[in-house]
């Protein structure tokens, strides 16, 4: 989706809070983000939270663990110690649009957030991962 067509433009890792006049939530596409919450009371839907690290989910991290290659798509699932970091490829998608489909007075309507992907946090994560290497795979 073109960012100019989105109802709101937000940045990954920055908190937001918006309200929409709606009776119920029908769906969220592509998926409901882990750190985004929706509360509907008295015809007002509040969308609040933060698009976190899992917002852009096409990550690929390959490590050597006890002599075997292991692939992870979630940074949080990587063990605290491992032999070596083989591949560090966080999702580099530039942006994504989340579409919230609501219902009001029996009619469906869409509300969108265009989210800009902030790659800066990954700059700090790479050295932290390297420090977790125990170099057990190297002689």
The first five atom37 places (N, CA, C, CB, O) and aatype in JSON, in Angstrom:
{
  "aatype": [20, 20, 20, 20, 20, 20, 20, 20, 20, 20, 20, 20, 20, 20, 20, 20, 20, 20, 20, 20, 20, 20, 20, 20, 20, 20, 20, 20, 20, 20, 20, 20, 20, 20, 20, 20, 20, 20, 20, 20, 20, 20, 20, 20, 20, 20, 20, 20, 20, 20, 20, 20, 20, 20, 20, 20, 20, 20, 20, 20, 20, 20, 20, 20, 20, 20, 20, 20, 20, 20, 20, 20, 20, 20, 20, 20, 20, 20, 20, 20, 20, 20, 20, 20, 20, 20, 20, 20, 20, 20, 20, 20, 20, 20, 20, 20, 20, 20, 20, 20, 20, 20, 20, 20, 20, 20, 20, 20, 20, 20, 20, 20, 20, 20, 20, 20, 20, 20, 20, 20, 20, 20, 20, 20, 20, 20, 20, 20, 20, 20, 20, 20, 20, 20, 20, 20, 20, 20, 20],
  "atom_mask": [
    [1, 1, 1, 1, 1],
    [1, 1, 1, 1, 1],
    [1, 1, 1, 1, 1],
    [1, 1, 1, 1, 1],
    [1, 1, 1, 1, 1],
    [1, 1, 1, 1, 1],
    [1, 1, 1, 1, 1],
    [1, 1, 1, 1, 1],
    [1, 1, 1, 1, 1],
    [1, 1, 1, 1, 1],
    [1, 1, 1, 1, 1],
    [1, 1, 1, 1, 1],
    [1, 1, 1, 1, 1],
    [1, 1, 1, 1, 1],
    [1, 1, 1, 1, 1],
    [1, 1, 1, 1, 1],
    [1, 1, 1, 1, 1],
    [1, 1, 1, 1, 1],
    [1, 1, 1, 1, 1],
    [1, 1, 1, 1, 1],
    [1, 1, 1, 1, 1],
    [1, 1, 1, 1, 1],
    [1, 1, 1, 1, 1],
    [1, 1, 1, 1, 1],
    [1, 1, 1, 1, 1],
    [1, 1, 1, 1, 1],
    [1, 1, 1, 1, 1],
    [1, 1, 1, 1, 1],
    [1, 1, 1, 1, 1],
    [1, 1, 1, 1, 1],
    [1, 1, 1, 1, 1],
    [1, 1, 1, 1, 1],
    [1, 1, 1, 1, 1],
    [1, 1, 1, 1, 1],
    [1, 1, 1, 1, 1],
    [1, 1, 1, 1, 1],
    [1, 1, 1, 1, 1],
    [1, 1, 1, 1, 1],
    [1, 1, 1, 1, 1],
    [1, 1, 1, 1, 1],
    [1, 1, 1, 1, 1],
    [1, 1, 1, 1, 1],
    [1, 1, 1, 1, 1],
    [1, 1, 1, 1, 1],
    [1, 1, 1, 1, 1],
    [1, 1, 1, 1, 1],
    [1, 1, 1, 1, 1],
    [1, 1, 1, 1, 1],
    [1, 1, 1, 1, 1],
    [1, 1, 1, 1, 1],
    [1, 1, 1, 1, 1],
    [1, 1, 1, 1, 1],
    [1, 1, 1, 1, 1],
    [1, 1, 1, 1, 1],
    [1, 1, 1, 1, 1],
    [1, 1, 1, 1, 1],
    [1, 1, 1, 1, 1],
    [1, 1, 1, 1, 1],
    [1, 1, 1, 1, 1],
    [1, 1, 1, 1, 1],
    [1, 1, 1, 1, 1],
    [1, 1, 1, 1, 1],
    [1, 1, 1, 1, 1],
    [1, 1, 1, 1, 1],
    [1, 1, 1, 1, 1],
    [1, 1, 1, 1, 1],
    [1, 1, 1, 1, 1],
    [1, 1, 1, 1, 1],
    [1, 1, 1, 1, 1],
    [1, 1, 1, 1, 1],
    [1, 1, 1, 1, 1],
    [1, 1, 1, 1, 1],
    [1, 1, 1, 1, 1],
    [1, 1, 1, 1, 1],
    [1, 1, 1, 1, 1],
    [1, 1, 1, 1, 1],
    [1, 1, 1, 1, 1],
    [1, 1, 1, 1, 1],
    [1, 1, 1, 1, 1],
    [1, 1, 1, 1, 1],
    [1, 1, 1, 1, 1],
    [1, 1, 1, 1, 1],
    [1, 1, 1, 1, 1],
    [1, 1, 1, 1, 1],
    [1, 1, 1, 1, 1],
    [1, 1, 1, 1, 1],
    [1, 1, 1, 1, 1],
    [1, 1, 1, 1, 1],
    [1, 1, 1, 1, 1],
    [1, 1, 1, 1, 1],
    [1, 1, 1, 1, 1],
    [1, 1, 1, 1, 1],
    [1, 1, 1, 1, 1],
    [1, 1, 1, 1, 1],
    [1, 1, 1, 1, 1],
    [1, 1, 1, 1, 1],
    [1, 1, 1, 1, 1],
    [1, 1, 1, 1, 1],
    [1, 1, 1, 1, 1],
    [1, 1, 1, 1, 1],
    [1, 1, 1, 1, 1],
    [1, 1, 1, 1, 1],
    [1, 1, 1, 1, 1],
    [1, 1, 1, 1, 1],
    [1, 1, 1, 1, 1],
    [1, 1, 1, 1, 1],
    [1, 1, 1, 1, 1],
    [1, 1, 1, 1, 1],
    [1, 1, 1, 1, 1],
    [1, 1, 1, 1, 1],
    [1, 1, 1, 1, 1],
    [1, 1, 1, 1, 1],
    [1, 1, 1, 1, 1],
    [1, 1, 1, 1, 1],
    [1, 1, 1, 1, 1],
    [1, 1, 1, 1, 1],
    [1, 1, 1, 1, 1],
    [1, 1, 1, 1, 1],
    [1, 1, 1, 1, 1],
    [1, 1, 1, 1, 1],
    [1, 1, 1, 1, 1],
    [1, 1, 1, 1, 1],
    [1, 1, 1, 1, 1],
    [1, 1, 1, 1, 1],
    [1, 1, 1, 1, 1],
    [1, 1, 1, 1, 1],
    [1, 1, 1, 1, 1],
    [1, 1, 1, 1, 1],
    [1, 1, 1, 1, 1],
    [1, 1, 1, 1, 1],
    [1, 1, 1, 1, 1],
    [1, 1, 1, 1, 1],
    [1, 1, 1, 1, 1],
    [1, 1, 1, 1, 1],
    [1, 1, 1, 1, 1],
    [1, 1, 1, 1, 1],
    [1, 1, 1, 1, 1],
    [1, 1, 1, 1, 1],
    [1, 1, 1, 1, 1]
  ],
  "atom_positions": [
    [[0.84, -1.18, 0.0], [0.0, 0.0, 0.0], [0.88, 1.24, 0.0], [-0.95, 0.0, 1.21], [1.92, 1.27, 0.65]],
    [[0.46, 2.21, -0.71], [1.14, 3.49, -0.75], [0.96, 4.19, 0.6], [0.59, 4.38, -1.91], [-0.15, 4.26, 1.13]],
    [[2.05, 4.69, 1.15], [1.96, 5.27, 2.49], [1.01, 6.46, 2.58], [3.33, 5.71, 2.94], [0.43, 6.71, 3.63]],
    [[0.83, 7.18, 1.48], [-0.08, 8.33, 1.5], [-1.55, 7.9, 1.65], [0.08, 9.15, 0.22], [-2.39, 8.69, 2.07]],
    [[-1.85, 6.64, 1.32], [-3.21, 6.14, 1.44], [-3.53, 5.59, 2.82], [-3.46, 5.08, 0.41], [-4.69, 5.31, 3.12]],
    [[-2.52, 5.42, 3.65], [-2.74, 4.87, 4.99], [-3.43, 5.89, 5.89], [-1.4, 4.43, 5.62], [-3.25, 7.1, 5.73]],
    [[-4.22, 5.39, 6.83], [-4.86, 6.28, 7.79], [-3.84, 6.9, 8.74], [-5.92, 5.51, 8.59], [-3.95, 8.06, 9.11]],
    [[-2.84, 6.11, 9.12], [-1.81, 6.58, 10.04], [-0.45, 6.06, 9.59], [-2.1, 6.14, 11.5], [-0.35, 4.95, 9.07]],
    [[0.58, 6.87, 9.78], [1.95, 6.45, 9.52], [2.68, 6.38, 10.85], [2.67, 7.41, 8.53], [2.71, 7.36, 11.6]],
    [[3.25, 5.23, 11.15], [3.94, 5.05, 12.42], [5.32, 4.44, 12.17], [3.11, 4.17, 13.38], [5.59, 3.89, 11.1]],
    [[6.17, 4.53, 13.17], [7.51, 3.96, 13.11], [7.59, 2.73, 14.0], [8.56, 4.99, 13.53], [7.01, 2.69, 15.08]],
    [[8.31, 1.75, 13.53], [8.56, 0.56, 14.34], [9.27, 1.01, 15.61], [9.42, -0.5, 13.55], [10.1, 1.91, 15.59]],
    [[8.93, 0.37, 16.73], [9.51, 0.59, 18.06], [9.04, 1.87, 18.75], [11.0, 0.63, 17.95], [9.45, 2.14, 19.87]],
    [[8.18, 2.65, 18.1], [7.66, 3.86, 18.77], [6.21, 3.61, 19.17], [7.77, 5.11, 17.84], [5.42, 3.13, 18.36]],
    [[5.85, 3.94, 20.4], [4.47, 3.7, 20.86], [3.46, 4.58, 20.13], [4.37, 3.94, 22.36], [3.78, 5.7, 19.71]],
    [[2.25, 4.06, 19.99], [1.17, 4.81, 19.36], [-0.15, 4.47, 20.04], [1.1, 4.51, 17.84], [-0.27, 3.46, 20.73]],
    [[-1.12, 5.35, 19.83], [-2.48, 5.12, 20.34], [-3.44, 5.88, 19.44], [-2.62, 5.56, 21.84], [-3.32, 7.1, 19.27]],
    [[-4.42, 5.14, 18.85], [-5.41, 5.74, 17.97], [-6.77, 5.21, 18.35], [-5.09, 5.45, 16.49], [-6.9, 4.11, 18.89]],
    [[-7.79, 5.99, 18.07], [-9.16, 5.52, 18.3], [-9.93, 5.55, 16.98], [-9.88, 6.38, 19.37], [-9.7, 6.4, 16.12]],
    [[-10.84, 4.59, 16.85], [-11.67, 4.44, 15.66], [-13.09, 4.17, 16.15], [-11.14, 3.29, 14.72], [-13.27, 3.42, 17.11]],
    [[-14.06, 4.75, 15.51], [-15.45, 4.47, 15.86], [-15.84, 3.13, 15.23], [-16.39, 5.63, 15.37], [-15.95, 3.02, 14.01]],
    [[-16.04, 2.12, 16.08], [-16.35, 0.78, 15.58], [-17.05, -0.03, 16.66], [-15.06, 0.06, 15.12], [-16.86, 0.2, 17.86]],
    [[-17.87, -0.99, 16.21], [-18.57, -1.87, 17.14], [-17.77, -3.14, 17.42], [-19.94, -2.23, 16.58], [-17.82, -3.68, 18.53]],
    [[-17.04, -3.62, 16.4], [-16.3, -4.86, 16.57], [-15.12, -4.92, 15.61], [-17.21, -6.07, 16.37], [-15.09, -4.24, 14.58]],
    [[-14.17, -5.77, 15.97], [-13.01, -6.04, 15.12], [-13.32, -7.31, 14.34], [-11.69, -6.2, 15.96], [-13.77, -8.3, 14.91]],
    [[-13.08, -7.28, 13.02], [-13.34, -8.44, 12.18], [-12.04, -9.2, 11.9], [-14.02, -8.01, 10.87], [-11.99, -10.43, 12.01]],
    [[-10.99, -8.46, 11.52], [-9.73, -9.12, 11.15], [-8.59, -8.12, 11.14], [-9.85, -9.79, 9.77], [-8.79, -6.91, 11.1]],
    [[-7.37, -8.67, 11.2], [-6.15, -7.87, 11.04], [-5.29, -8.59, 10.02], [-5.39, -7.67, 12.42], [-5.12, -9.81, 10.09]],
    [[-4.75, -7.83, 9.08], [-3.91, -8.42, 8.05], [-2.61, -7.62, 7.96], [-4.64, -8.45, 6.69], [-2.67, -6.39, 7.99]],
    [[-1.45, -8.25, 7.84], [-1.24, -9.67, 7.63], [-1.37, -10.53, 8.88], [0.1, -9.88, 7.04], [-1.65, -11.72, 8.75]],
    [[-1.18, -10.0, 10.07], [-1.3, -10.75, 11.31], [-1.41, -9.76, 12.47], [-0.08, -11.71, 11.52], [-1.09, -8.58, 12.3]],
    [[-1.86, -10.22, 13.61], [-1.91, -9.31, 14.76], [-0.51, -9.23, 15.37], [-2.96, -9.79, 15.82], [0.05, -10.24, 15.79]],
    [[0.04, -8.04, 15.43], [1.37, -7.88, 16.03], [1.33, -8.18, 17.53], [1.91, -6.45, 15.79], [0.34, -7.9, 18.21]],
    [[2.41, -8.73, 18.03], [2.5, -9.17, 19.43], [2.26, -8.04, 20.43], [3.86, -9.79, 19.68], [1.63, -8.25, 21.47]],
    [[2.75, -6.85, 20.14], [2.7, -5.75, 21.1], [1.65, -4.69, 20.75], [4.06, -5.1, 21.19], [1.78, -3.53, 21.14]],
    [[0.61, -5.11, 20.01], [-0.47, -4.2, 19.65], [-1.76, -4.75, 20.27], [-0.61, -4.03, 18.09], [-2.07, -5.93, 20.13]],
    [[-2.5, -3.87, 20.94], [-3.71, -4.29, 21.64], [-4.89, -3.44, 21.18], [-3.52, -4.16, 23.18], [-4.76, -2.25, 20.9]],
    [[-6.04, -4.09, 21.11], [-7.26, -3.41, 20.67], [-8.33, -3.6, 21.74], [-7.74, -3.95, 19.27], [-8.63, -4.72, 22.14]],
    [[-8.89, -2.49, 22.17], [-9.95, -2.52, 23.18], [-11.15, -1.78, 22.59], [-9.47, -1.85, 24.55], [-11.03, -0.65, 22.13]],
    [[-12.3, -2.44, 22.62], [-13.52, -1.82, 22.07], [-14.54, -1.68, 23.19], [-14.1, -2.65, 20.89], [-14.98, -2.66, 23.79]],
    [[-14.91, -0.44, 23.44], [-15.92, -0.15, 24.46], [-16.81, 0.97, 23.98], [-15.27, 0.21, 25.82], [-16.33, 2.0, 23.51]],
    [[-18.12, 0.76, 24.11], [-19.11, 1.8, 23.77], [-18.9, 2.39, 22.38], [-19.06, 2.91, 24.8], [-19.0, 3.6, 22.19]],
    [[-18.6, 1.52, 21.4], [-18.48, 1.98, 20.01], [-17.18, 2.67, 19.67], [-19.58, 2.89, 19.7], [-17.06, 3.26, 18.6]],
    [[-16.2, 2.62, 20.56], [-14.89, 3.22, 20.3], [-13.82, 2.13, 20.41], [-14.59, 4.4, 21.3], [-13.68, 1.48, 21.45]],
    [[-13.09, 1.94, 19.33], [-11.98, 0.98, 19.32], [-10.68, 1.74, 19.53], [-11.95, 0.15, 17.98], [-10.39, 2.69, 18.8]],
    [[-9.92, 1.32, 20.51], [-8.61, 1.93, 20.77], [-7.55, 0.94, 20.32], [-8.44, 2.31, 22.28], [-7.5, -0.19, 20.81]],
    [[-6.71, 1.37, 19.41], [-5.58, 0.57, 18.93], [-4.35, 1.19, 19.57], [-5.47, 0.55, 17.33], [-4.05, 2.37, 19.36]],
    [[-3.64, 0.4, 20.36], [-2.54, 0.95, 21.14], [-1.39, -0.06, 21.2], [-3.01, 1.33, 22.57], [-1.61, -1.27, 21.24]],
    [[-0.19, 0.46, 21.21], [0.95, -0.43, 21.38], [2.18, 0.06, 20.65], [0.61, -1.8, 20.92], [2.46, 1.25, 20.56]],
    [[2.9, -0.92, 20.13], [4.16, -0.64, 19.46], [4.42, -1.78, 18.49], [5.34, -0.47, 20.48], [4.27, -2.95, 18.87]],
    [[4.8, -1.47, 17.27], [5.18, -2.51, 16.32], [6.62, -2.89, 16.64], [5.03, -2.04, 14.83], [7.54, -2.12, 16.38]],
    [[6.8, -4.07, 17.21], [8.1, -4.48, 17.72], [8.98, -5.2, 16.74], [7.91, -5.32, 18.9], [8.82, -5.08, 15.53]],
    [[9.91, -5.97, 17.29], [10.95, -6.62, 16.49], [10.37, -7.7, 15.58], [12.0, -7.23, 17.41], [10.94, -7.98, 14.53]],
    [[9.23, -8.31, 15.98], [8.62, -9.35, 15.15], [7.67, -8.8, 14.08], [7.87, -10.31, 16.03], [7.08, -9.57, 13.34]],
    [[7.53, -7.5, 13.99], [6.66, -6.91, 12.99], [7.09, -7.33, 11.59], [6.65, -5.39, 13.11], [6.26, -7.68, 10.75]],
    [[8.39, -7.29, 11.34], [8.95, -7.7, 10.06], [9.55, -9.07, 10.3], [10.03, -6.66, 9.52], [10.63, -9.2, 10.88]],
    [[8.86, -10.1, 9.84], [9.13, -11.45, 10.31], [9.99, -12.33, 9.4], [7.86, -12.12, 10.54], [10.14, -13.52, 9.69]],
    [[10.54, -11.81, 8.35], [11.33, -12.64, 7.44], [12.8, -12.65, 7.82], [11.16, -12.17, 6.01], [13.67, -12.52, 6.96]],
    [[13.07, -12.8, 9.1], [14.45, -12.86, 9.59], [15.04, -14.25, 9.32], [14.52, -12.52, 11.1], [14.32, -15.24, 9.25]],
    [[16.35, -14.29, 9.17], [17.04, -15.58, 9.05], [18.37, -15.48, 9.77], [17.24, -15.98, 7.55], [19.27, -14.74, 9.38]],
    [[18.48, -16.27, 10.84], [19.71, -16.31, 11.63], [20.17, -17.76, 11.64], [19.49, -15.76, 13.09], [19.42, -18.65, 12.04]],
    [[21.4, -18.0, 11.22], [21.95, -19.35, 11.2], [23.13, -19.38, 12.16], [22.38, -19.78, 9.74], [24.03, -18.54, 12.1]],
    [[23.1, -20.37, 13.05], [24.19, -20.53, 14.01], [24.72, -21.96, 13.93], [23.72, -20.2, 15.45], [24.03, -22.87, 13.46]],
    [[25.93, -22.13, 14.39], [26.51, -23.45, 14.57], [26.33, -23.78, 16.04], [28.03, -23.52, 14.11], [26.86, -23.08, 16.91]],
    [[25.6, -24.85, 16.33], [25.3, -25.24, 17.7], [25.66, -26.71, 17.88], [23.79, -24.98, 18.05], [25.05, -27.6, 17.28]],
    [[26.67, -26.95, 18.7], [27.16, -28.31, 18.94], [27.5, -29.02, 17.63], [26.11, -29.13, 19.72], [27.2, -30.2, 17.45]],
    [[28.11, -28.27, 16.73], [28.57, -28.83, 15.46], [27.5, -28.94, 14.39], [29.14, -30.15, 15.7], [27.79, -29.43, 13.29]],
    [[26.26, -28.51, 14.67], [25.18, -28.59, 13.68], [24.65, -27.2, 13.36], [24.03, -29.49, 14.19], [24.57, -26.34, 14.24]],
    [[24.3, -27.0, 12.08], [23.7, -25.72, 11.68], [22.24, -25.68, 12.11], [23.83, -25.52, 10.14], [21.48, -26.61, 11.85]],
    [[21.86, -24.6, 12.77], [20.48, -24.39, 13.21], [20.02, -23.04, 12.65], [20.36, -24.43, 14.79], [20.76, -22.06, 12.7]],
    [[18.81, -23.0, 12.12], [18.26, -21.78, 11.55], [17.1, -21.28, 12.41], [17.79, -22.01, 10.08], [16.24, -22.06, 12.83]],
    [[17.1, -19.97, 12.67], [16.05, -19.34, 13.48], [15.44, -18.18, 12.7], [16.63, -18.85, 14.85], [16.13, -17.5, 11.95]],
    [[14.15, -17.98, 12.89], [13.49, -16.82, 12.3], [13.16, -15.77, 13.35], [12.21, -17.26, 11.58], [12.8, -14.64, 13.02]],
    [[13.29, -16.15, 14.62], [13.07, -15.2, 15.72], [14.37, -15.04, 16.49], [11.93, -15.69, 16.66], [14.96, -16.01, 16.95]],
    [[14.79, -13.81, 16.63], [16.01, -13.5, 17.39], [15.91, -14.04, 18.82], [16.26, -11.98, 17.41], [16.88, -14.55, 19.36]],
    [[14.72, -13.93, 19.41], [14.51, -14.33, 20.79], [14.71, -15.83, 21.01], [13.12, -13.95, 21.22], [14.94, -16.26, 22.14]],
    [[14.63, -16.63, 19.96], [14.77, -18.09, 20.08], [16.22, -18.57, 20.0], [13.96, -18.76, 19.0], [16.48, -19.74, 20.26]],
    [[17.13, -17.7, 19.66], [18.54, -18.1, 19.56], [19.06, -18.39, 20.97], [19.4, -16.98, 18.87], [18.88, -17.58, 21.87]],
    [[19.71, -19.55, 21.17], [20.23, -19.88, 22.5], [21.21, -18.83, 23.03], [20.92, -21.25, 22.47], [21.82, -18.09, 22.25]],
    [[21.35, -18.77, 24.35], [22.24, -17.79, 24.98], [23.71, -18.04, 24.63], [22.05, -17.82, 26.49], [24.5, -17.1, 24.59]],
    [[24.08, -19.28, 24.39], [25.44, -19.58, 23.94], [25.35, -20.55, 22.77], [26.31, -20.18, 25.09], [24.47, -21.41, 22.72]],
    [[26.25, -20.4, 21.85], [26.32, -21.26, 20.67], [27.75, -21.19, 20.14], [25.27, -20.82, 19.56], [28.54, -20.36, 20.57]],
    [[28.06, -22.09, 19.2], [29.43, -22.16, 18.7], [29.79, -20.9, 17.91], [29.62, -23.4, 17.83], [30.7, -20.16, 18.27]],
    [[29.06, -20.68, 16.81], [29.37, -19.54, 15.95], [28.12, -19.01, 15.26], [30.4, -19.94, 14.9], [27.19, -19.76, 14.97]],
    [[28.12, -17.71, 15.01], [27.1, -17.09, 14.2], [27.52, -17.24, 12.75], [26.89, -15.57, 14.59], [28.59, -16.78, 12.36]],
    [[26.7, -17.89, 11.95], [27.03, -18.16, 10.55], [26.38, -17.14, 9.63], [26.59, -19.57, 10.17], [27.02, -16.64, 8.71]],
    [[25.1, -16.84, 9.87], [24.38, -15.89, 9.02], [23.52, -14.99, 9.9], [23.51, -16.63, 7.97], [22.79, -15.46, 10.77]],
    [[23.62, -13.7, 9.65], [22.82, -12.7, 10.36], [22.07, -11.91, 9.31], [23.72, -11.76, 11.27], [22.64, -11.01, 8.68]],
    [[20.79, -12.23, 9.1], [20.02, -11.58, 8.05], [18.65, -11.16, 8.57], [19.87, -12.52, 6.84], [17.65, -11.84, 8.32]],
    [[18.6, -10.04, 9.31], [17.28, -9.55, 9.72], [16.5, -9.1, 8.5], [17.42, -8.38, 10.74], [17.07, -8.66, 7.5]],
    [[15.2, -9.21, 8.58], [14.31, -8.8, 7.49], [14.6, -7.35, 7.13], [12.81, -8.98, 7.89], [14.59, -6.48, 8.0]],
    [[14.86, -7.09, 5.86], [15.17, -5.71, 5.45], [14.05, -5.1, 4.6], [16.47, -5.68, 4.67], [14.28, -4.18, 3.82]],
    [[12.83, -5.64, 4.78], [11.67, -5.05, 4.11], [11.59, -3.58, 4.51], [10.34, -5.81, 4.48], [11.75, -3.25, 5.69]],
    [[11.36, -2.71, 3.56], [11.37, -1.28, 3.86], [10.19, -0.84, 4.72], [11.38, -0.48, 2.57], [10.36, -0.06, 5.65]],
    [[9.01, -1.35, 4.42], [7.84, -0.97, 5.19], [6.76, -2.02, 5.03], [7.32, 0.43, 4.76], [6.87, -2.93, 4.2]],
    [[5.71, -1.89, 5.82], [4.59, -2.83, 5.78], [3.33, -2.07, 6.17], [4.83, -4.06, 6.72], [3.38, -1.1, 6.93]],
    [[2.2, -2.52, 5.65], [0.93, -1.92, 6.02], [0.08, -2.96, 6.76], [0.18, -1.38, 4.77], [-0.12, -4.06, 6.26]],
    [[-0.39, -2.59, 7.93], [-1.32, -3.43, 8.68], [-2.72, -2.89, 8.43], [-0.97, -3.44, 10.21], [-2.98, -1.69, 8.56]],
    [[-3.62, -3.8, 8.08], [-5.0, -3.42, 7.81], [-5.9, -4.03, 8.87], [-5.44, -3.88, 6.39], [-5.94, -5.24, 9.06]],
    [[-6.61, -3.17, 9.55], [-7.57, -3.57, 10.58], [-8.96, -3.45, 9.96], [-7.44, -2.68, 11.89], [-9.35, -2.38, 9.5]],
    [[-9.7, -4.54, 9.95], [-11.06, -4.5, 9.43], [-12.02, -4.48, 10.62], [-11.35, -5.73, 8.48], [-12.02, -5.38, 11.45]],
    [[-12.82, -3.43, 10.67], [-13.79, -3.25, 11.74], [-15.2, -3.32, 11.17], [-13.57, -1.91, 12.47], [-15.4, -3.31, 9.96]],
    [[-16.16, -3.4, 12.08], [-17.56, -3.34, 11.69], [-18.23, -2.25, 12.52], [-18.27, -4.72, 11.89], [-18.04, -2.18, 13.74]],
    [[-19.01, -1.42, 11.84], [-19.78, -0.36, 12.51], [-21.17, -0.35, 11.89], [-19.08, 1.05, 12.38], [-21.31, -0.23, 10.67]],
    [[-22.2, -0.47, 12.72], [-23.58, -0.49, 12.25], [-23.78, -1.54, 11.15], [-23.99, 0.9, 11.74], [-24.51, -1.3, 10.19]],
    [[-23.13, -2.69, 11.3], [-23.29, -3.79, 10.35], [-22.46, -3.69, 9.09], [-24.71, -3.9, 9.97], [-22.49, -4.6, 8.26]],
    [[-21.71, -2.59, 8.92], [-20.9, -2.42, 7.7], [-19.42, -2.52, 8.04], [-21.2, -1.06, 7.03], [-18.95, -1.98, 9.05]],
    [[-18.68, -3.22, 7.18], [-17.24, -3.36, 7.37], [-16.5, -2.16, 6.79], [-16.74, -4.66, 6.71], [-16.91, -1.59, 5.78]],
    [[-15.42, -1.79, 7.45], [-14.52, -0.77, 6.91], [-13.1, -1.08, 7.35], [-14.95, 0.65, 7.38], [-12.87, -1.8, 8.32]],
    [[-12.15, -0.53, 6.63], [-10.74, -0.81, 6.89], [-10.04, 0.43, 7.44], [-10.03, -1.29, 5.61], [-10.34, 1.56, 7.07]],
    [[-9.1, 0.17, 8.35], [-8.27, 1.21, 8.95], [-6.83, 0.71, 8.83], [-8.68, 1.5, 10.47], [-6.54, -0.42, 9.21]],
    [[-5.94, 1.54, 8.32], [-4.58, 1.06, 8.03], [-3.49, 1.85, 8.74], [-4.33, 1.11, 6.55], [-3.59, 3.06, 8.95]],
    [[-2.45, 1.12, 9.1], [-1.21, 1.71, 9.62], [-0.09, 1.35, 8.65], [-0.89, 1.2, 11.07], [0.16, 0.18, 8.39]],
    [[0.56, 2.35, 8.13], [1.78, 2.13, 7.36], [2.93, 2.22, 8.35], [1.93, 3.19, 6.17], [3.07, 3.23, 9.05]],
    [[3.75, 1.17, 8.43], [4.81, 1.1, 9.44], [6.17, 1.13, 8.74], [4.67, -0.17, 10.31], [6.46, 0.31, 7.87]],
    [[6.99, 2.08, 9.14], [8.35, 2.16, 8.6], [9.26, 1.26, 9.41], [8.87, 3.63, 8.62], [9.25, 1.29, 10.64]],
    [[10.04, 0.45, 8.71], [10.97, -0.48, 9.35], [12.25, 0.24, 9.76], [11.29, -1.67, 8.4], [12.92, 0.85, 8.93]],
    [[12.56, 0.17, 11.02], [13.77, 0.8, 11.55], [14.85, -0.26, 11.73], [13.48, 1.53, 12.91], [14.76, -1.09, 12.63]],
    [[15.86, -0.24, 10.88], [16.94, -1.24, 10.93], [17.98, -0.91, 12.01], [17.63, -1.34, 9.58], [18.8, -1.76, 12.34]],
    [[17.96, 0.28, 12.55], [18.99, 0.71, 13.51], [19.17, -0.23, 14.71], [18.65, 2.08, 14.01], [20.31, -0.5, 15.09]],
    [[18.09, -0.75, 15.32], [18.3, -1.64, 16.46], [19.13, -2.89, 16.13], [16.96, -2.08, 17.01], [19.8, -3.43, 17.01]],
    [[19.09, -3.33, 14.89], [19.87, -4.52, 14.52], [21.37, -4.25, 14.57], [19.49, -4.99, 13.13], [22.16, -5.17, 14.75]],
    [[21.76, -2.99, 14.42], [23.18, -2.63, 14.5], [23.73, -2.99, 15.88], [23.38, -1.12, 14.21], [24.88, -3.41, 15.99]],
    [[22.93, -2.83, 16.92], [23.35, -3.16, 18.28], [23.22, -4.66, 18.59], [22.54, -2.37, 19.29], [23.96, -5.18, 19.42]],
    [[22.3, -5.33, 17.92], [22.06, -6.75, 18.2], [23.2, -7.62, 17.67], [20.74, -7.19, 17.59], [23.57, -8.6, 18.31]],
    [[23.75, -7.29, 16.51], [24.82, -8.11, 15.93], [26.0, -8.28, 16.89], [25.3, -7.49, 14.62], [26.41, -9.42, 17.12]],
    [[26.59, -7.21, 17.45], [27.7, -7.41, 18.38], [27.31, -8.21, 19.63], [28.27, -6.07, 18.8], [28.13, -8.96, 20.17]],
    [[26.06, -8.05, 20.09], [25.6, -8.82, 21.25], [25.56, -10.31, 20.92], [24.21, -8.34, 21.71], [25.93, -11.14, 21.76]],
    [[25.12, -10.64, 19.72], [25.1, -12.05, 19.32], [26.52, -12.62, 19.22], [24.39, -12.21, 17.97], [26.77, -13.74, 19.65]],
    [[27.42, -11.85, 18.67], [28.81, -12.31, 18.53], [29.42, -12.59, 19.9], [29.66, -11.26, 17.76], [30.2, -13.53, 20.06]],
    [[29.08, -11.79, 20.89], [29.59, -12.01, 22.25], [29.07, -13.31, 22.86], [29.22, -10.83, 23.16], [29.68, -13.85, 23.78]],
    [[27.95, -13.81, 22.35], [27.37, -15.04, 22.86], [28.02, -16.29, 22.25], [25.88, -15.06, 22.6], [27.75, -17.41, 22.68]],
    [[28.86, -16.1, 21.24], [29.57, -17.23, 20.62], [30.56, -17.82, 21.64], [30.32, -16.78, 19.32], [31.25, -17.09, 22.35]],
    [[30.61, -19.14, 21.68], [31.63, -19.76, 22.5], [32.76, -20.33, 21.65], [31.01, -20.87, 23.36], [33.72, -20.91, 22.15]],
    [[32.62, -20.13, 20.31], [33.63, -20.56, 19.33], [33.96, -22.04, 19.42], [34.89, -19.76, 19.52], [35.06, -22.45, 19.06]],
    [[33.02, -22.83, 19.89], [33.24, -24.26, 20.01], [33.43, -24.96, 18.67], [32.11, -24.87, 20.73], [33.95, -26.08, 18.63]],
    [[33.02, -24.33, 17.59], [33.16, -24.96, 16.29], [34.49, -24.67, 15.62], [32.06, -24.53, 15.4], [34.77, -25.2, 14.55]],
    [[35.3, -23.83, 16.23], [36.59, -23.45, 15.61], [37.73, -24.09, 16.39], [36.76, -21.9, 15.58], [37.64, -24.29, 17.6]],
    [[38.8, -24.4, 15.67], [39.98, -24.97, 16.33], [41.12, -23.98, 16.27], [40.39, -26.31, 15.68], [42.21, -24.26, 16.76]]
  ]
}
